[in-house]
Amino acid sequence: MFVTIMKAYGFVNNRHTIARVNKPDWEDIEVAIRRMEGKFYTSVNISKTAETEKDEIFTLTIGGGRKDQYTVSVNFESKHIIHNLVNPMRSMLEVVEVPIGVEAFQVPLREIVTLDEALQAARTYAEIGVLDSALVWDKTLVM
C-alpha cells in the first residue's frame, strides 16, 4: 500500500470531527468513502507521509457524497499542481454545490464523478501512488 495515512472528515453532534487512520488498508479507505453522504461525512484524504524533508507529499482528496456526486483531486504540493478527476462529457460552465469538509463549494459539473469513479481513482492511488490512467484528469497550476 502506497498511502500511509487516511483522514475522514465529518460532523457529529454539530462538531467537526477527523478520524485518522495510520497505515490504512483498502477496506478502511473504501468504507470511509462509501460512508460519505454529503451531510455528516463529506471528505476523505489519503496520503503518504514525508519520511524526509525532501520528500514530495501527495494527497488525494474525495469530497461530496450527496446524490452520487463526488469530487476527486490530487495535490502535488511541491509542484503547485492539482489534478482533478473529470467527466469530459459534462459542462465546465454549469456548476453544482458540493459539500467538502466544512464548506459547500460551487464545482463545475465536469468535475463531478460517480462513486465508482471515485473508488477507482482512490484504489489506484492508495495502492501504487499514481493517477489512474483509465480515468480522465485535468491539471491545474496553483500559485
Secondary structure by P-SEA (a helix, b strand, c coil): ccccbbbbbbbcccbbbbbbbccccaaaaaaaaaacccccccbbbbbbccccccbbbbbbbbccccccbbbbbbbbccccbbbbbbcccccccbbbbbbcccccccccccccccaaaaaaaaaaaaccccccccbbbbbbbcc
